[in-house]
Amino acid sequence: MKHDFDVAVVGAGPAGLVAARVCAERGLTTALYDEQATPGGQIYRAVTASPLRRTGILDNDYWHGASLARACERSGAQYVPQATVWAAEVRGDGGWQLGVSVAGASRAPVVRAVILATGAQERPFPVPGWTLPGVMTAGAAQLLLKTSGQVPSGPTVLAGCGPLLWLLAWQYLAAGVKFDALLETTPRGRLAQAMPHAAGFMLSDYLARGVQLVRHVRRRVKVVEYVSALAAEGEDRLQRIRYEVDGVGETLPADLLLLHQGVVPGINLAHAIGCALRWNERQACFEPVVDAWGGSSLPNLYIAGDGAGIAGAAAAAARGALAALAVANALGRIDGRVRDKAAIPHRAELARALRGRAFFDTLYRPVDAFRIPQGDTLVCRCEEVSARDVVDEVRHGCPGPNQLKAFLRCGMGLCQGRYCGLTVTELIAQERGVSPADAGYFRLRFPAKPVTLGELAAMPSSPEALAAVVREKGTH
């Protein structure tokens, strides 16, 4: 079968940009499909087009993404922006046929290998009132800052745990935003639990920067520690935040509540394709099963970056390079000796990036109360299903997430389980007294993201028409 490209890379964050560059530099024809209008992924969102250049609001770690984008462009990899990959099917020859929507039309390119670099998404934070207008994720607020320089003006509260929460607080302070409080949900005793992993953290790049960042925020913002309960309240929109520390309740007026409790791998596309998953207990999430090169359980399909397991931008870039070298070897461009030698600096960079990861994962693992809601708290926003609804069905014999679809339509809305999947799994596991791995996850089918009938109807009818569209859209 004729192939449109040797390799398709899905996602233009650090893993995807590096993977596409290395593939192209090794002589493989490479398409880099990206949902955004500009490269960078979530961590480097709009890095080549941000209005905040030369303002000092975003640090050098963010601007490093521009160098990755420029290197990818120079490599000759074909960057296709605003492209949604919604399906992938293995062919009889071991290659892959994709379903890709670009500019309102879908097409089906055929490639010899695929590298998924779909990155991470914020973990659900299902507390009472989290669907009220005026409540959003810290990550979404950061994207508004990066892409358009937008910041809040009214009473604002940040709540949750994890490095991104503190980074956003620092960025807001640098932008002149006066927010009212940071409610920290890391429980008492968690630091002691993380201390056995402190040696790696002390040797990591996180230490000096993290300490400086946290101290800077604490000097300028009210930080409330050990928050054990949290609720957003208001009539028709957020008006106040109720929280609890050591059994004592407090209330804060607020127009905006930004929630965050870490990120988890974006697994929907990999899972829909059929890649095997495993439960990561330390990070409390599912992740794809991959080998040391990013190879999945399926032939000629690799997963790189945070989509394969949360480890940060530097680790993602190294994993992208390793996956690309593995593809170049699998497709006959380089032999195993060249692959292994070229991988040495990338493996060293990956090892450096992973220092301190266990410390962070232990310290900032969200507590059960904020991962597994109770009562009338909504779990599935699309279908308006509450925690009580899920528990009731389990008590009536529903064994897992897929059976729950038939009872409550959980996971069948527009998000296709992205924002409720983990919560549903953990609710079922807790009620049944089994592990999340035993409870299972939603069975996902194509299209992995919503596609209109018009997009399908506009699919090019010949390889020549497909090539013309790719040439037209393939621009940096």
Secondary structure, 3 states (H helix, E strand, C coil): CCCCEEEEEECCCHHHHHHHHHHHHCCCCEEEECCCCCCCCCCCCCCCCCCCCCCCCCCHHHHHHHHHHHHHHHHCCEEECCEEEEEEEECCCCCEEEEEEECCEEECCEEEEEEECCCEEECCCCCCCCCCCCEEEHHHHHHHHHHHCCCCCCCEEEEEECHHHHHHHHHHHHCCCCCCEEEECCCCCHHHHHHHHHHHHHCCCHHHHHHHHHHHHHHHCCEECCEEEEEEECCCCCCEEEEEECCEEEEEECCEEEEEECEEECCHHHHHHCCCEEEECCCCEEEECCCCCCECCCCCEEECHHHHCCCCHHHHHHHHHHHHHHHHHHCCCCCHHHHHHHHHHHHHHHHHHHCCHHHHHHHCCCCHHHHCCCCCCEEECCCCEEHHHHHHHHHCCCCCHHHHHHHHCCCCCCCCCCCCHHHHHHHHHHHHCCCHHHHCCCCCCCCCCCCCHHHHHCCCCCHHHHHHHHHHHCCC
